[in-house]
């Protein structure tokens, strides 16, 4: 593979909208899709461009909504459609990684269709050399699909639409009730109760999760699980960097235990120069202790919490249920590094990024971000991290 596939698309005048998650690109009336070799059927000369909805419950991606929009345009038969077929490194891993792809040709798309299972496939035509692509696109057009486009209107863009946006408050209220009963629900439970198909459900779950994150709450969509496995989809990790859905549900149960559906907002935090409210710190420390991860680490977590006045050193978040005591890089609780000076207090998602070295704090206390997360966490780049609070 000569260069990253994003650079390949860019060299053709078809840059990705987002190099981290785009599955294809369009410019004017030319559309180029990335597809996978293990979804190619040699005898029929077809390749899957959108798997059936049920298979996305275990494999969600930001690129899904953009792919739907691309396919809707292709379905109308007004575009010159092409695909580059990539070989996957590991067929069972998620997210998938590209092992290699042909950068000398792309394959023309003759027509688009939907299978009985609901997957969308395309029939491939000739291999088009890259040098001839621009000329070929002047006369080539993909045949339109038969009938109505098979994906619902509400799933086109991935942005909020009235069909499910108006239901989000009711979904949240219901999930809080489920949370207070320390239960779970399945994807089909939510779809049946609120009259949603899979794609609008996915968008609603994303919106709900981000609303929780912005409010400093646990991600309440962790209560929505697969019927067979009883676990959340890979999307919980992909979108929110939460790799333990069981623990996240426990945090939900602790956070919403006994709360009304519309909890009273906490007063705004004091300005950094103001003296801390001792009673408030004690109350928040008690709440923080309720979401203990390892009982034997209680002393360490409480010491770190108090050392930083119960505030995330990067974001300033002071919601106890959203915070975790993170060991500084190079420190290990198994080796007895359990003093307040061995850790920092971070919001849960920032803790995950810090442990994976996608977010760094320099010796001068300046926050640095890996290029892979800049799009989503740009507001924290260059921030001066909080130092331990001293009375």
Order of alpha helices (4+ residues) and beta strands (2+ residues): alpha-beta-beta-beta-beta-alpha-beta-beta-beta-beta-alpha-alpha-alpha-beta-alpha-alpha-beta-alpha-alpha-alpha-alpha-beta-beta-alpha-beta-beta-alpha
